[in-house]
Amino acid sequence: MIQGILFQSSKLQATFSTISLSVGETMEVMKNIAVLLLLVAGICCRKGENISTRSGDIAGSWELRRSEGGFAGTIFYSPGNGIILRFDKNSLYSFSRNSSVYETGSYQLKQTSSSGIFTLALTNSSNSVTTSISIQLDASTLIFLPASSCCDIATYIYNRI
């Protein structure tokens, strides 16, 4: 019945006479449908949505837990291993090992056309070199993906701590 109301205006009168709605009730139903459609459109079609609301915010501390591929094969790192990657909300990052920071800089995160896949651009503050890498990100896992053109680079998996 509602499809008839929304998409086939020539059948509108017949549809309402079948369910015996008054003109006031008909207008109320149409208002409710319009509000519902606006709510659905607002939820589903947001442009410029904040990345943190869709995929888990990258800001925070991440600890290396596993590397896969490359010449070394798979290497597991135990919790508390001290290999930490930190991102803050001011777009700054740092790499540290056993509390010694060995790289700092700024970062930019951009959504790709694939769900959950982002491009992370890291600009090293000591030499201004920017490295871009594809990552997979959710609330608890950050995965540095290898370049598709190379088979000897490992995939690095970090867990949020």
N, C-alpha and C positions, 0 to 999 in steps of 0.2 A: 504494500500500500504506500509506504513512504517513497519508494522509488517512483511511483506514479506522481506523487506530489512534487518531487524534486526535478524530474527530467521530462515529464510528459504533461505539459500544462493543459493540453486539449482534453485530457482525461481527468483533470483535477476535480471538476464538478461531480462527475460520476463517482469518483473515489470517495468523496466526502458524503455524498448522499447514501452510499452503501453503508458507511459506518455511522451515519446519522449524527454528524457534528454540526453545531450551530456555527454561524459566521464568526462569532467571538471565539469559540473553541478552535475553529480552523486557524484563526490568526495566532492563537496561543501556541498551537502545535507547530506552525511555521516558524514562529519566533524561537521556540525551543530547538528546532532542527537547525536554524541558522546559527544559534549560539553554539550548539554542539559541533557544527562544521568549522566554525572559527576556532574553537578550542583545539580540535584535531589538527587543523592547519597550523596553528601556532606551535603546537608540540612537535609536529613532524617536519616542519619546513623552516627551521631557524637558520638564518644566515649569520656567519661570523660567530657561531657558538664557541664559547670558551673550551679549549682542549681539555682542561681539567675536569669539566663536567661530563665529558664523553668517555674518557679513557684512563682515568686515574691520573692525577697530577704528577708530572715528572719531578717536581720539587720534593726534595728529601734526600735521604741517604740510601745508597744501594751498595750491596756487597757482592763481589764476584763469587759465584757458586759453581760455574762449570764453563769449560770451553770445549767446543766440538769441532772436529775437522782440522784441516791443515796437516802439516807433517807430524804433529805430536798426537793426533787422534783425540780421544776424549780425556779430559782431565777434570776431576772433581775437586772442589775446594770446600773444606769444612766450614761450618758457621764459625765466625770469630776469626777468620783468617787475616783480617786487617787490610784487605784490598778494597778500598772504598771509593765510590764515585758520589759526589754531592752536587746537587743542583739547588740553588735557592730561588726564591720568587722574584728576585731582581735580575734574573737572567745571567747569573754568575755560576760557574762550576769549579770544582777542584777534584783532582785525583790524588789519593794518598795511599801509602802502604805503611802499615804499622805506625800510624799517626804522623808520618813524615809526608808533607805535601810535596809532590814532585811536578805538578802542573796545575795552573789556574787559568781562567779566562772567562769569556762570555759565551752564551749559547743562544740559539734560536731553534724553535721547534715548529715545523710546518706539517700540516696534514697532507697526506697523499690521497690519491683516488681509491686506494685500498683501505678497507676498514681496519683500524688498529695499527696501521703502518704509517710511520712519520719519517720525515727527513730531519735529522739533527745536525745543525751546523755548529761546530766548536771552534772558537777563535782563541788561540793560545795567546795569553797576555805577554809572554816573554819574546815572541818573535812575530806576532800578528798573523801567523799562518792559520787559515781557516780550513778545516777538514769537514766534509759533509759525509754522513753515513745514514743508511736506512736503519731504522729501529722498529721493533715491535714493542708496544707498550700497553700494559694493563695495570690494574691497581697494585699488584704485588710483584710483577716481573718486568724487567727491562732486558730486551734481547738486541744486541748489536749484530745486524745481519751482514754477511759477507757480500762484496760486490758480485753481481751475477756473472761478470766476465772472468772471474778468477776462482779457481778451485782449491788453492792452497792457503786460503785465509780462514781462520777459525771463526765460528759464531760464539760470541761471549754472552753468557746468561748471568744477569745480576738479579738478586732478590732484594726487595725493600726491607730495610732494617729500622 
